[in-house]
């Protein structure tokens, strides 16, 4: 009996909280999700890298590794 009433009180508290909720409330997650068959699905961002961007990233990676190598050589 106590367990039943405890659960009923919890449900009443949740219902009251839902009624008090601000309808204009906004979360950033709302932008990236969509309902599909009643289930929230997160939109996957399209990560398209152009050949120029790929080349730039590779050169930056090489420069970073070279910089770290020089720094470690100085430490030694």
Secondary structure, 3 states (H helix, E strand, C coil): CHHHHHHHHHHHHHHHHHHCCCCCCCCHHHCCEEEECCEEEECCCCCCCCHHHHHHHHHHHHHHHHHHHHHHHHHC
